[in-house]
Amino acid sequence: MAKPNARLDAARKAYREALEAACTSPTPEAWGKLLAAGKELSVAEDPRSHGRRGRRRAPRADEPTTGAPVERGESID
């Protein structure tokens, strides 16, 4: 059986409440809260798929770079 996740349960509850509030009174504030609750729920459901994907580690100062930066705009001709 899966281990209960308090963060996931809280995110689901907040999303349900925000959804009900947005349906009851569709104000910009209610829709904004629903959007924020949906993002939090998405992160809580699968935290490993967000954040680090697509990011590169910043080179440290003591590591050599792969080469000089290429200047654009000048041709070899």
PDB file of N, H, CA, C and O in Angstrom:
ATOM      1  N   MET A   1       0.837  -1.175   0.000  1.00  0.00           N
ATOM      2  CA  MET A   1       0.000   0.000   0.000  1.00  0.00           C
ATOM      3  C   MET A   1       0.889   1.248   0.000  1.00  0.00           C
ATOM      4  O   MET A   1       1.951   1.261   0.623  1.00  0.00           O
ATOM      5  N   ALA A   2       0.454   2.278  -0.692  1.00  0.00           N
ATOM      6  H   ALA A   2      -0.409   2.268  -1.198  1.00  0.00           H
ATOM      7  CA  ALA A   2       1.248   3.498  -0.818  1.00  0.00           C
ATOM      8  C   ALA A   2       1.287   4.259   0.502  1.00  0.00           C
ATOM      9  O   ALA A   2       0.333   4.250   1.279  1.00  0.00           O
ATOM     10  N   LYS A   3       2.412   4.913   0.728  1.00  0.00           N
ATOM     11  H   LYS A   3       3.187   4.920   0.097  1.00  0.00           H
ATOM     12  CA  LYS A   3       2.592   5.723   1.929  1.00  0.00           C
ATOM     13  C   LYS A   3       1.787   7.021   1.764  1.00  0.00           C
ATOM     14  O   LYS A   3       1.854   7.651   0.709  1.00  0.00           O
ATOM     15  N   PRO A   4       1.040   7.423   2.778  1.00  0.00           N
ATOM     16  CA  PRO A   4       0.267   8.668   2.651  1.00  0.00           C
ATOM     17  C   PRO A   4       1.191   9.878   2.542  1.00  0.00           C
ATOM     18  O   PRO A   4       2.229   9.946   3.199  1.00  0.00           O
ATOM     19  N   ASN A   5       0.799  10.812   1.715  1.00  0.00           N
ATOM     20  H   ASN A   5      -0.045  10.757   1.181  1.00  0.00           H
ATOM     21  CA  ASN A   5       1.597  12.004   1.478  1.00  0.00           C
ATOM     22  C   ASN A   5       0.774  13.215   1.935  1.00  0.00           C
ATOM     23  O   ASN A   5      -0.227  13.561   1.309  1.00  0.00           O
ATOM     24  N   ALA A   6       1.196  13.844   3.012  1.00  0.00           N
ATOM     25  H   ALA A   6       2.010  13.563   3.520  1.00  0.00           H
ATOM     26  CA  ALA A   6       0.452  14.976   3.570  1.00  0.00           C
ATOM     27  C   ALA A   6       0.411  16.154   2.597  1.00  0.00           C
ATOM     28  O   ALA A   6      -0.606  16.839   2.493  1.00  0.00           O
ATOM     29  N   ARG A   7       1.505  16.390   1.891  1.00  0.00           N
ATOM     30  H   ARG A   7       2.332  15.834   1.976  1.00  0.00           H
ATOM     31  CA  ARG A   7       1.539  17.509   0.940  1.00  0.00           C
ATOM     32  C   ARG A   7       0.553  17.283  -0.203  1.00  0.00           C
ATOM     33  O   ARG A   7      -0.143  18.207  -0.624  1.00  0.00           O
ATOM     34  N   LEU A   8       0.498  16.049  -0.699  1.00  0.00           N
ATOM     35  H   LEU A   8       1.064  15.299  -0.356  1.00  0.00           H
ATOM     36  CA  LEU A   8      -0.421  15.726  -1.785  1.00  0.00           C
ATOM     37  C   LEU A   8      -1.868  15.850  -1.322  1.00  0.00           C
ATOM     38  O   LEU A   8      -2.708  16.385  -2.047  1.00  0.00           O
ATOM     39  N   ASP A   9      -2.164  15.363  -0.128  1.00  0.00           N
ATOM     40  H   ASP A   9      -1.482  14.929   0.461  1.00  0.00           H
ATOM     41  CA  ASP A   9      -3.522  15.478   0.405  1.00  0.00           C
ATOM     42  C   ASP A   9      -3.926  16.933   0.578  1.00  0.00           C
ATOM     43  O   ASP A   9      -5.051  17.307   0.246  1.00  0.00           O
ATOM     44  N   ALA A  10      -3.021  17.755   1.095  1.00  0.00           N
ATOM     45  H   ALA A  10      -2.108  17.451   1.365  1.00  0.00           H
ATOM     46  CA  ALA A  10      -3.310  19.181   1.283  1.00  0.00           C
ATOM     47  C   ALA A  10      -3.521  19.873  -0.061  1.00  0.00           C
ATOM     48  O   ALA A  10      -4.397  20.728  -0.189  1.00  0.00           O
ATOM     49  N   ALA A  11      -2.715  19.504  -1.067  1.00  0.00           N
ATOM     50  H   ALA A  11      -2.004  18.809  -0.963  1.00  0.00           H
ATOM     51  CA  ALA A  11      -2.847  20.113  -2.394  1.00  0.00           C
ATOM     52  C   ALA A  11      -4.176  19.724  -3.034  1.00  0.00           C
ATOM     53  O   ALA A  11      -4.824  20.550  -3.677  1.00  0.00           O
ATOM     54  N   ARG A  12      -4.580  18.473  -2.858  1.00  0.00           N
ATOM     55  H   ARG A  12      -4.054  17.802  -2.336  1.00  0.00           H
ATOM     56  CA  ARG A  12      -5.871  18.034  -3.414  1.00  0.00           C
ATOM     57  C   ARG A  12      -7.030  18.769  -2.756  1.00  0.00           C
ATOM     58  O   ARG A  12      -7.967  19.197  -3.429  1.00  0.00           O
ATOM     59  N   LYS A  13      -6.959  18.913  -1.435  1.00  0.00           N
ATOM     60  H   LYS A  13      -6.197  18.565  -0.888  1.00  0.00           H
ATOM     61  CA  LYS A  13      -8.010  19.616  -0.702  1.00  0.00           C
ATOM     62  C   LYS A  13      -8.088  21.080  -1.133  1.00  0.00           C
ATOM     63  O   LYS A  13      -9.176  21.611  -1.356  1.00  0.00           O
ATOM     64  N   ALA A  14      -6.942  21.721  -1.247  1.00  0.00           N
ATOM     65  H   ALA A  14      -6.058  21.290  -1.066  1.00  0.00           H
ATOM     66  CA  ALA A  14      -6.908  23.138  -1.661  1.00  0.00           C
ATOM     67  C   ALA A  14      -7.453  23.294  -3.075  1.00  0.00           C
ATOM     68  O   ALA A  14      -8.154  24.262  -3.369  1.00  0.00           O
ATOM     69  N   TYR A  15      -7.131  22.338  -3.958  1.00  0.00           N
ATOM     70  H   TYR A  15      -6.562  21.552  -3.719  1.00  0.00           H
ATOM     71  CA  TYR A  15      -7.623  22.412  -5.330  1.00  0.00           C
ATOM     72  C   TYR A  15      -9.144  22.258  -5.367  1.00  0.00           C
ATOM     73  O   TYR A  15      -9.832  23.000  -6.067  1.00  0.00           O
ATOM     74  N   ARG A  16      -9.663  21.287  -4.606  1.00  0.00           N
ATOM     75  H   ARG A  16      -9.104  20.684  -4.037  1.00  0.00           H
ATOM     76  CA  ARG A  16     -11.119  21.085  -4.568  1.00  0.00           C
ATOM     77  C   ARG A  16     -11.827  22.332  -4.071  1.00  0.00           C
ATOM     78  O   ARG A  16     -12.839  22.748  -4.637  1.00  0.00           O
ATOM     79  N   GLU A  17     -11.294  22.927  -3.011  1.00  0.00           N
ATOM     80  H   GLU A  17     -10.472  22.589  -2.552  1.00  0.00           H
ATOM     81  CA  GLU A  17     -11.904  24.133  -2.450  1.00  0.00           C
ATOM     82  C   GLU A  17     -11.838  25.289  -3.437  1.00  0.00           C
ATOM     83  O   GLU A  17     -12.803  26.039  -3.581  1.00  0.00           O
ATOM     84  N   ALA A  18     -10.705  25.437  -4.116  1.00  0.00           N
ATOM     85  H   ALA A  18      -9.920  24.828  -3.999  1.00  0.00           H
ATOM     86  CA  ALA A  18     -10.554  26.521  -5.097  1.00  0.00           C
ATOM     87  C   ALA A  18     -11.477  26.301  -6.286  1.00  0.00           C
ATOM     88  O   ALA A  18     -12.019  27.262  -6.833  1.00  0.00           O
ATOM     89  N   LEU A  19     -11.664  25.050  -6.691  1.00  0.00           N
ATOM     90  H   LEU A  19     -11.225  24.270  -6.247  1.00  0.00           H
ATOM     91  CA  LEU A  19     -12.555  24.745  -7.811  1.00  0.00           C
ATOM     92  C   LEU A  19     -13.994  25.085  -7.450  1.00  0.00           C
ATOM     93  O   LEU A  19     -14.708  25.701  -8.242  1.00  0.00           O
ATOM     94  N   GLU A  20     -14.420  24.685  -6.258  1.00  0.00           N
ATOM     95  H   GLU A  20     -13.841  24.185  -5.615  1.00  0.00           H
ATOM     96  CA  GLU A  20     -15.776  25.016  -5.819  1.00  0.00           C
ATOM     97  C   GLU A  20     -15.983  26.524  -5.736  1.00  0.00           C
ATOM     98  O   GLU A  20     -17.030  27.032  -6.138  1.00  0.00           O
ATOM     99  N   ALA A  21     -14.994  27.236  -5.220  1.00  0.00           N
ATOM    100  H   ALA A  21     -14.144  26.824  -4.893  1.00  0.00           H
ATOM    101  CA  ALA A  21     -15.102  28.690  -5.098  1.00  0.00           C
ATOM    102  C   ALA A  21     -15.184  29.347  -6.475  1.00  0.00           C
ATOM    103  O   ALA A  21     -15.941  30.299  -6.666  1.00  0.00           O
ATOM    104  N   ALA A  22     -14.404  28.842  -7.437  1.00  0.00           N
ATOM    105  H   ALA A  22     -13.788  28.069  -7.282  1.00  0.00           H
ATOM    106  CA  ALA A  22     -14.408  29.419  -8.785  1.00  0.00           C
ATOM    107  C   ALA A  22     -15.727  29.137  -9.502  1.00  0.00           C
ATOM    108  O   ALA A  22     -16.196  29.958 -10.290  1.00  0.00           O
ATOM    109  N   CYS A  23     -16.320  27.980  -9.231  1.00  0.00           N
ATOM    110  H   CYS A  23     -15.939  27.313  -8.591  1.00  0.00           H
ATOM    111  CA  CYS A  23     -17.614  27.659  -9.851  1.00  0.00           C
ATOM    112  C   CYS A  23     -18.737  28.467  -9.220  1.00  0.00           C
ATOM    113  O   CYS A  23     -19.671  28.883  -9.906  1.00  0.00           O
ATOM    114  N   THR A  24     -18.648  28.688  -7.910  1.00  0.00           N
ATOM    115  H   THR A  24     -17.890  28.349  -7.353  1.00  0.00           H
ATOM    116  CA  THR A  24     -19.680  29.437  -7.195  1.00  0.00           C
ATOM    117  C   THR A  24     -19.660  30.911  -7.584  1.00  0.00           C
ATOM    118  O   THR A  24     -20.698  31.488  -7.910  1.00  0.00           O
ATOM    119  N   SER A  25     -18.481  31.512  -7.548  1.00  0.00           N
ATOM    120  H   SER A  25     -17.638  31.043  -7.283  1.00  0.00           H
ATOM    121  CA  SER A  25     -18.357  32.928  -7.930  1.00  0.00           C
ATOM    122  C   SER A  25     -17.121  33.071  -8.825  1.00  0.00           C
ATOM    123  O   SER A  25     -16.004  33.199  -8.323  1.00  0.00           O
ATOM    124  N   PRO A  26     -17.315  33.051 -10.130  1.00  0.00           N
ATOM    125  CA  PRO A  26     -16.174  33.095 -11.068  1.00  0.00           C
ATOM    126  C   PRO A  26     -15.536  34.480 -11.176  1.00  0.00           C
ATOM    127  O   PRO A  26     -15.728  35.192 -12.162  1.00  0.00           O
ATOM    128  N   THR A  27     -14.782  34.842 -10.157  1.00  0.00           N
ATOM    129  H   THR A  27     -14.626  34.263  -9.357  1.00  0.00           H
ATOM    130  CA  THR A  27     -14.064  36.118 -10.162  1.00  0.00           C
ATOM    131  C   THR A  27     -12.625  35.876 -10.593  1.00  0.00           C
ATOM    132  O   THR A  27     -12.146  34.745 -10.522  1.00  0.00           O
ATOM    133  N   PRO A  28     -11.934  36.909 -11.035  1.00  0.00           N
ATOM    134  CA  PRO A  28     -10.516  36.735 -11.393  1.00  0.00           C
ATOM    135  C   PRO A  28      -9.670  36.200 -10.229  1.00  0.00           C
ATOM    136  O   PRO A  28      -8.746  35.412 -10.434  1.00  0.00           O
ATOM    137  N   GLU A  29      -9.996  36.637  -9.008  1.00  0.00           N
ATOM    138  H   GLU A  29     -10.747  37.276  -8.842  1.00  0.00           H
ATOM    139  CA  GLU A  29      -9.256  36.153  -7.842  1.00  0.00           C
ATOM    140  C   GLU A  29      -9.469  34.655  -7.634  1.00  0.00           C
ATOM    141  O   GLU A  29      -8.527  33.925  -7.330  1.00  0.00           O
ATOM    142  N   ALA A  30     -10.711  34.203  -7.800  1.00  0.00           N
ATOM    143  H   ALA A  30     -11.477  34.797  -8.047  1.00  0.00           H
ATOM    144  CA  ALA A  30     -11.020  32.785  -7.621  1.00  0.00           C
ATOM    145  C   ALA A  30     -10.319  31.937  -8.678  1.00  0.00           C
ATOM    146  O   ALA A  30      -9.814  30.857  -8.372  1.00  0.00           O
ATOM    147  N   TRP A  31     -10.286  32.416  -9.909  1.00  0.00           N
ATOM    148  H   TRP A  31     -10.697  33.294 -10.157  1.00  0.00           H
ATOM    149  CA  TRP A  31      -9.600  31.667 -10.976  1.00  0.00           C
ATOM    150  C   TRP A  31      -8.094  31.665 -10.757  1.00  0.00           C
ATOM    151  O   TRP A  31      -7.420  30.682 -11.064  1.00  0.00           O
ATOM    152  N   GLY A  32      -7.570  32.752 -10.233  1.00  0.00           N
ATOM    153  H   GLY A  32      -8.117  33.551  -9.984  1.00  0.00           H
ATOM    154  CA  GLY A  32      -6.140  32.798  -9.922  1.00  0.00           C
ATOM    155  C   GLY A  32      -5.769  31.804  -8.830  1.00  0.00           C
ATOM    156  O   GLY A  32      -4.737  31.137  -8.912  1.00  0.00           O
ATOM    157  N   LYS A  33      -6.617  31.708  -7.804  1.00  0.00           N
ATOM    158  H   LYS A  33      -7.455  32.249  -7.738  1.00  0.00           H
ATOM    159  CA  LYS A  33      -6.375  30.732  -6.741  1.00  0.00           C
ATOM    160  C   LYS A  33      -6.478  29.308  -7.283  1.00  0.00           C
ATOM    161  O   LYS A  33      -5.716  28.430  -6.880  1.00  0.00           O
ATOM    162  N   LEU A  34      -7.421  29.084  -8.196  1.00  0.00           N
ATOM    163  H   LEU A  34      -8.040  29.797  -8.523  1.00  0.00           H
ATOM    164  CA  LEU A  34      -7.567  27.756  -8.792  1.00  0.00           C
ATOM    165  C   LEU A  34      -6.331  27.400  -9.608  1.00  0.00           C
ATOM    166  O   LEU A  34      -5.858  26.265  -9.548  1.00  0.00           O
ATOM    167  N   LEU A  35      -5.813  28.339 -10.358  1.00  0.00           N
ATOM    168  H   LEU A  35      -6.198  29.261 -10.407  1.00  0.00           H
ATOM    169  CA  LEU A  35      -4.610  28.096 -11.145  1.00  0.00           C
ATOM    170  C   LEU A  35      -3.419  27.778 -10.243  1.00  0.00           C
ATOM    171  O   LEU A  35      -2.669  26.841 -10.514  1.00  0.00           O
ATOM    172  N   ALA A  36      -3.242  28.548  -9.179  1.00  0.00           N
ATOM    173  H   ALA A  36      -3.852  29.310  -8.959  1.00  0.00           H
ATOM    174  CA  ALA A  36      -2.146  28.305  -8.247  1.00  0.00           C
ATOM    175  C   ALA A  36      -2.299  26.949  -7.554  1.00  0.00           C
ATOM    176  O   ALA A  36      -1.318  26.229  -7.366  1.00  0.00           O
ATOM    177  N   ALA A  37      -3.528  26.607  -7.179  1.00  0.00           N
ATOM    178  H   ALA A  37      -4.325  27.192  -7.332  1.00  0.00           H
ATOM    179  CA  ALA A  37      -3.773  25.315  -6.531  1.00  0.00           C
ATOM    180  C   ALA A  37      -3.506  24.167  -7.498  1.00  0.00           C
ATOM    181  O   ALA A  37      -2.994  23.123  -7.094  1.00  0.00           O
ATOM    182  N   GLY A  38      -3.846  24.351  -8.763  1.00  0.00           N
ATOM    183  H   GLY A  38      -4.261  25.200  -9.091  1.00  0.00           H
ATOM    184  CA  GLY A  38      -3.582  23.323  -9.761  1.00  0.00           C
ATOM    185  C   GLY A  38      -2.090  23.114  -9.980  1.00  0.00           C
ATOM    186  O   GLY A  38      -1.638  21.979 -10.137  1.00  0.00           O
ATOM    187  N   LYS A  39      -1.330  24.189  -9.990  1.00  0.00           N
ATOM    188  H   LYS A  39      -1.697  25.110  -9.863  1.00  0.00           H
ATOM    189  CA  LYS A  39       0.123  24.063 -10.140  1.00  0.00           C
ATOM    190  C   LYS A  39       0.733  23.349  -8.944  1.00  0.00           C
ATOM    191  O   LYS A  39       1.603  22.494  -9.107  1.00  0.00           O
ATOM    192  N   GLU A  40       0.282  23.694  -7.746  1.00  0.00           N
ATOM    193  H   GLU A  40      -0.425  24.389  -7.614  1.00  0.00           H
ATOM    194  CA  GLU A  40       0.785  23.036  -6.545  1.00  0.00           C
ATOM    195  C   GLU A  40       0.429  21.557  -6.551  1.00  0.00           C
ATOM    196  O   GLU A  40       1.245  20.719  -6.167  1.00  0.00           O
ATOM    197  N   LEU A  41      -0.775  21.231  -6.982  1.00  0.00           N
ATOM    198  H   LEU A  41      -1.439  21.912  -7.294  1.00  0.00           H
ATOM    199  CA  LEU A  41      -1.192  19.827  -7.055  1.00  0.00           C
ATOM    200  C   LEU A  41      -0.338  19.073  -8.062  1.00  0.00           C
ATOM    201  O   LEU A  41       0.052  17.934  -7.806  1.00  0.00           O
ATOM    202  N   SER A  42      -0.047  19.677  -9.180  1.00  0.00           N
ATOM    203  H   SER A  42      -0.364  20.602  -9.387  1.00  0.00           H
ATOM    204  CA  SER A  42       0.785  19.046 -10.195  1.00  0.00           C
ATOM    205  C   SER A  42       2.183  18.745  -9.657  1.00  0.00           C
ATOM    206  O   SER A  42       2.720  17.664  -9.895  1.00  0.00           O
ATOM    207  N   VAL A  43       2.762  19.682  -8.947  1.00  0.00           N
ATOM    208  H   VAL A  43       2.326  20.561  -8.754  1.00  0.00           H
ATOM    209  CA  VAL A  43       4.094  19.494  -8.372  1.00  0.00           C
ATOM    210  C   VAL A  43       4.054  18.431  -7.275  1.00  0.00           C
ATOM    211  O   VAL A  43       4.966  17.611  -7.167  1.00  0.00           O
ATOM    212  N   ALA A  44       2.999  18.449  -6.466  1.00  0.00           N
ATOM    213  H   ALA A  44       2.259  19.115  -6.555  1.00  0.00           H
ATOM    214  CA  ALA A  44       2.892  17.480  -5.373  1.00  0.00           C
ATOM    215  C   ALA A  44       2.695  16.060  -5.895  1.00  0.00           C
ATOM    216  O   ALA A  44       3.152  15.104  -5.269  1.00  0.00           O
ATOM    217  N   GLU A  45       2.020  15.912  -7.034  1.00  0.00           N
ATOM    218  H   GLU A  45       1.648  16.689  -7.543  1.00  0.00           H
ATOM    219  CA  GLU A  45       1.785  14.581  -7.588  1.00  0.00           C
ATOM    220  C   GLU A  45       3.062  13.945  -8.106  1.00  0.00           C
ATOM    221  O   GLU A  45       3.264  12.744  -7.930  1.00  0.00           O
ATOM    222  N   ASP A  46       3.924  14.723  -8.739  1.00  0.00           N
ATOM    223  H   ASP A  46       3.759  15.699  -8.881  1.00  0.00           H
ATOM    224  CA  ASP A  46       5.162  14.168  -9.288  1.00  0.00           C
ATOM    225  C   ASP A  46       6.280  15.190  -9.147  1.00  0.00           C
ATOM    226  O   ASP A  46       6.620  15.861 -10.122  1.00  0.00           O
ATOM    227  N   PRO A  47       6.862  15.325  -7.953  1.00  0.00           N
ATOM    228  CA  PRO A  47       7.867  16.371  -7.731  1.00  0.00           C
ATOM    229  C   PRO A  47       9.152  16.166  -8.513  1.00  0.00           C
ATOM    230  O   PRO A  47       9.860  17.138  -8.774  1.00  0.00           O
ATOM    231  N   ARG A  48       9.483  14.928  -8.902  1.00  0.00           N
ATOM    232  H   ARG A  48       8.907  14.138  -8.691  1.00  0.00           H
ATOM    233  CA  ARG A  48      10.741  14.692  -9.602  1.00  0.00           C
ATOM    234  C   ARG A  48      10.716  15.144 -11.053  1.00  0.00           C
ATOM    235  O   ARG A  48      11.773  15.379 -11.638  1.00  0.00           O
ATOM    236  N   SER A  49       9.535  15.271 -11.648  1.00  0.00           N
ATOM    237  H   SER A  49       8.676  15.080 -11.172  1.00  0.00           H
ATOM    238  CA  SER A  49       9.491  15.644 -13.056  1.00  0.00           C
ATOM    239  C   SER A  49       9.573  17.152 -13.272  1.00  0.00           C
ATOM    240  O   SER A  49       9.619  17.608 -14.414  1.00  0.00           O
ATOM    241  N   HIS A  50       9.592  17.922 -12.207  1.00  0.00           N
ATOM    242  H   HIS A  50       9.555  17.552 -11.279  1.00  0.00           H
ATOM    243  CA  HIS A  50       9.634  19.379 -12.332  1.00  0.00           C
ATOM    244  C   HIS A  50      10.937  19.917 -11.751  1.00  0.00           C
ATOM    245  O   HIS A  50      11.540  19.302 -10.872  1.00  0.00           O
ATOM    246  N   GLY A  51      11.351  21.047 -12.243  1.00  0.00           N
ATOM    247  H   GLY A  51      10.861  21.547 -12.957  1.00  0.00           H
ATOM    248  CA  GLY A  51      12.475  21.733 -11.620  1.00  0.00           C
ATOM    249  C   GLY A  51      13.807  21.554 -12.309  1.00  0.00           C
ATOM    250  O   GLY A  51      14.326  22.516 -12.875  1.00  0.00           O
ATOM    251  N   ARG A  52      14.376  20.384 -12.287  1.00  0.00           N
ATOM    252  H   ARG A  52      13.954  19.603 -11.826  1.00  0.00           H
ATOM    253  CA  ARG A  52      15.745  20.214 -12.776  1.00  0.00           C
ATOM    254  C   ARG A  52      15.809  19.834 -14.244  1.00  0.00           C
ATOM    255  O   ARG A  52      16.858  19.997 -14.867  1.00  0.00           O
ATOM    256  N   ARG A  53      14.735  19.337 -14.812  1.00  0.00           N
ATOM    257  H   ARG A  53      13.883  19.205 -14.306  1.00  0.00           H
ATOM    258  CA  ARG A  53      14.768  18.886 -16.193  1.00  0.00           C
ATOM    259  C   ARG A  53      15.042  20.070 -17.122  1.00  0.00           C
ATOM    260  O   ARG A  53      14.385  21.107 -17.030  1.00  0.00           O
ATOM    261  N   GLY A  54      15.989  19.909 -17.989  1.00  0.00           N
ATOM    262  H   GLY A  54      16.522  19.066 -18.064  1.00  0.00           H
ATOM    263  CA  GLY A  54      16.294  20.952 -18.953  1.00  0.00           C
ATOM    264  C   GLY A  54      17.276  21.992 -18.456  1.00  0.00           C
ATOM    265  O   GLY A  54      17.675  22.878 -19.212  1.00  0.00           O
ATOM    266  N   ARG A  55      17.665  21.900 -17.218  1.00  0.00           N
ATOM    267  H   ARG A  55      17.341  21.180 -16.604  1.00  0.00           H
ATOM    268  CA  ARG A  55      18.628  22.872 -16.693  1.00  0.00           C
ATOM    269  C   ARG A  55      20.023  22.278 -16.740  1.00  0.00           C
ATOM    270  O   ARG A  55      20.216  21.074 -16.572  1.00  0.00           O
ATOM    271  N   ARG A  56      20.962  23.130 -16.965  1.00  0.00           N
ATOM    272  H   ARG A  56      20.805  24.108 -17.102  1.00  0.00           H
ATOM    273  CA  ARG A  56      22.361  22.701 -16.947  1.00  0.00           C
ATOM    274  C   ARG A  56      23.027  23.213 -15.690  1.00  0.00           C
ATOM    275  O   ARG A  56      22.672  24.266 -15.162  1.00  0.00           O
ATOM    276  N   ARG A  57      23.980  22.465 -15.229  1.00  0.00           N
ATOM    277  H   ARG A  57      24.268  21.609 -15.658  1.00  0.00           H
ATOM    278  CA  ARG A  57      24.746  22.886 -14.071  1.00  0.00           C
ATOM    279  C   ARG A  57      25.627  24.057 -14.473  1.00  0.00           C
ATOM    280  O   ARG A  57      26.269  24.024 -15.522  1.00  0.00           O
ATOM    281  N   ALA A  58      25.660  25.074 -13.654  1.00  0.00           N
ATOM    282  H   ALA A  58      25.139  25.101 -12.801  1.00  0.00           H
ATOM    283  CA  ALA A  58      26.495  26.242 -13.935  1.00  0.00           C
ATOM    284  C   ALA A  58      27.964  25.855 -13.758  1.00  0.00           C
ATOM    285  O   ALA A  58      28.306  25.203 -12.771  1.00  0.00           O
ATOM    286  N   PRO A  59      28.830  26.236 -14.681  1.00  0.00           N
ATOM    287  CA  PRO A  59      30.248  25.876 -14.529  1.00  0.00           C
ATOM    288  C   PRO A  59      30.854  26.598 -13.338  1.00  0.00           C
ATOM    289  O   PRO A  59      30.566  27.767 -13.082  1.00  0.00           O
ATOM    290  N   ARG A  60      31.695  25.880 -12.623  1.00  0.00           N
ATOM    291  H   ARG A  60      31.929  24.930 -12.831  1.00  0.00           H
ATOM    292  CA  ARG A  60      32.376  26.497 -11.487  1.00  0.00           C
ATOM    293  C   ARG A  60      33.528  27.339 -12.002  1.00  0.00           C
ATOM    294  O   ARG A  60      33.982  27.162 -13.133  1.00  0.00           O
ATOM    295  N   ALA A  61      33.999  28.253 -11.172  1.00  0.00           N
ATOM    296  H   ALA A  61      33.630  28.398 -10.254  1.00  0.00           H
ATOM    297  CA  ALA A  61      35.057  29.175 -11.574  1.00  0.00           C
ATOM    298  C   ALA A  61      36.375  28.440 -11.839  1.00  0.00           C
ATOM    299  O   ALA A  61      37.164  28.881 -12.674  1.00  0.00           O
ATOM    300  N   ASP A  62      36.623  27.332 -11.145  1.00  0.00           N
ATOM    301  H   ASP A  62      35.981  26.974 -10.466  1.00  0.00           H
ATOM    302  CA  ASP A  62      37.892  26.632 -11.318  1.00  0.00           C
ATOM    303  C   ASP A  62      37.866  25.595 -12.446  1.00  0.00           C
ATOM    304  O   ASP A  62      38.882  24.954 -12.712  1.00  0.00           O
ATOM    305  N   GLU A  63      36.720  25.423 -13.109  1.00  0.00           N
ATOM    306  H   GLU A  63      35.894  25.944 -12.892  1.00  0.00           H
ATOM    307  CA  GLU A  63      36.628  24.469 -14.218  1.00  0.00           C
ATOM    308  C   GLU A  63      36.946  25.175 -15.538  1.00  0.00           C
ATOM    309  O   GLU A  63      36.506  26.303 -15.756  1.00  0.00           O
ATOM    310  N   PRO A  64      37.705  24.520 -16.417  1.00  0.00           N
ATOM    311  CA  PRO A  64      37.982  25.139 -17.715  1.00  0.00           C
ATOM    312  C   PRO A  64      36.730  25.137 -18.592  1.00  0.00           C
ATOM    313  O   PRO A  64      35.908  24.225 -18.511  1.00  0.00           O
ATOM    314  N   THR A  65      36.595  26.145 -19.412  1.00  0.00           N
ATOM    315  H   THR A  65      37.263  26.886 -19.478  1.00  0.00           H
ATOM    316  CA  THR A  65      35.470  26.188 -20.331  1.00  0.00           C
ATOM    317  C   THR A  65      35.837  25.429 -21.599  1.00  0.00           C
ATOM    318  O   THR A  65      37.003  25.098 -21.815  1.00  0.00           O
ATOM    319  N   THR A  66      34.853  25.157 -22.427  1.00  0.00           N
ATOM    320  H   THR A  66      33.906  25.425 -22.251  1.00  0.00           H
ATOM    321  CA  THR A  66      35.089  24.356 -23.628  1.00  0.00           C
ATOM    322  C   THR A  66      35.694  25.164 -24.763  1.00  0.00           C
ATOM    323  O   THR A  66      36.101  24.577 -25.766  1.00  0.00           O
ATOM    324  N   GLY A  67      35.769  26.449 -24.653  1.00  0.00           N
ATOM    325  H   GLY A  67      35.438  26.926 -23.838  1.00  0.00           H
ATOM    326  CA  GLY A  67      36.348  27.271 -25.705  1.00  0.00           C
ATOM    327  C   GLY A  67      35.924  28.718 -25.568  1.00  0.00           C
ATOM    328  O   GLY A  67      35.112  29.064 -24.709  1.00  0.00           O
ATOM    329  N   ALA A  68      36.474  29.550 -26.411  1.00  0.00           N
ATOM    330  H   ALA A  68      37.134  29.269 -27.108  1.00  0.00           H
ATOM    331  CA  ALA A  68      36.133  30.968 -26.385  1.00  0.00           C
ATOM    332  C   ALA A  68      34.757  31.164 -26.991  1.00  0.00           C
ATOM    333  O   ALA A  68      34.367  30.417 -27.888  1.00  0.00           O
ATOM    334  N   PRO A  69      34.029  32.134 -26.527  1.00  0.00           N
ATOM    335  CA  PRO A  69      32.700  32.390 -27.115  1.00  0.00           C
ATOM    336  C   PRO A  69      32.822  32.835 -28.563  1.00  0.00           C
ATOM    337  O   PRO A  69      33.757  33.546 -28.931  1.00  0.00           O
ATOM    338  N   VAL A  70      31.882  32.416 -29.364  1.00  0.00           N
ATOM    339  H   VAL A  70      31.122  31.838 -29.065  1.00  0.00           H
ATOM    340  CA  VAL A  70      31.907  32.739 -30.787  1.00  0.00           C
ATOM    341  C   VAL A  70      31.223  34.088 -30.979  1.00  0.00           C
ATOM    342  O   VAL A  70      30.114  34.315 -30.496  1.00  0.00           O
ATOM    343  N   GLU A  71      31.912  34.982 -31.696  1.00  0.00           N
ATOM    344  H   GLU A  71      32.814  34.797 -32.088  1.00  0.00           H
ATOM    345  CA  GLU A  71      31.321  36.271 -31.974  1.00  0.00           C
ATOM    346  C   GLU A  71      30.513  36.167 -33.250  1.00  0.00           C
ATOM    347  O   GLU A  71      30.964  35.572 -34.229  1.00  0.00           O
ATOM    348  N   ARG A  72      29.346  36.732 -33.244  1.00  0.00           N
ATOM    349  H   ARG A  72      28.980  37.216 -32.449  1.00  0.00           H
ATOM    350  CA  ARG A  72      28.449  36.682 -34.392  1.00  0.00           C
ATOM    351  C   ARG A  72      28.575  37.968 -35.216  1.00  0.00           C
ATOM    352  O   ARG A  72      28.941  39.024 -34.699  1.00  0.00           O
ATOM    353  N   GLY A  73      28.271  37.854 -36.471  1.00  0.00           N
ATOM    354  H   GLY A  73      27.973  36.997 -36.891  1.00  0.00           H
ATOM    355  CA  GLY A  73      28.224  39.046 -37.307  1.00  0.00           C
ATOM    356  C   GLY A  73      29.403  39.213 -38.245  1.00  0.00           C
ATOM    357  O   GLY A  73      29.300  39.957 -39.221  1.00  0.00           O
ATOM    358  N   GLU A  74      30.508  38.555 -37.988  1.00  0.00           N
ATOM    359  H   GLU A  74      30.591  37.951 -37.196  1.00  0.00           H
ATOM    360  CA  GLU A  74      31.654  38.660 -38.878  1.00  0.00           C
ATOM    361  C   GLU A  74      31.779  37.367 -39.667  1.00  0.00           C
ATOM    362  O   GLU A  74      31.591  36.275 -39.130  1.00  0.00           O
ATOM    363  N   SER A  75      32.096  37.504 -40.932  1.00  0.00           N
ATOM    364  H   SER A  75      32.250  38.391 -41.368  1.00  0.00           H
ATOM    365  CA  SER A  75      32.253  36.299 -41.749  1.00  0.00           C
ATOM    366  C   SER A  75      33.738  35.996 -41.966  1.00  0.00           C
ATOM    367  O   SER A  75      34.592  36.849 -41.725  1.00  0.00           O
ATOM    368  N   ILE A  76      34.028  34.811 -42.410  1.00  0.00           N
ATOM    369  H   ILE A  76      33.334  34.118 -42.606  1.00  0.00           H
ATOM    370  CA  ILE A  76      35.418  34.383 -42.626  1.00  0.00           C
ATOM    371  C   ILE A  76      35.951  34.900 -43.956  1.00  0.00           C
ATOM    372  O   ILE A  76      37.166  34.939 -44.150  1.00  0.00           O
ATOM    373  N   ASP A  77      35.092  35.290 -44.858  1.00  0.00           N
ATOM    374  H   ASP A  77      34.105  35.258 -44.700  1.00  0.00           H
ATOM    375  CA  ASP A  77      35.509  35.712 -46.216  1.00  0.00           C
ATOM    376  C   ASP A  77      36.656  36.639 -46.217  1.00  0.00           C
ATOM    377  O   ASP A  77      37.103  37.067 -47.281  1.00  0.00           O
TER     378      ASP A  77
END
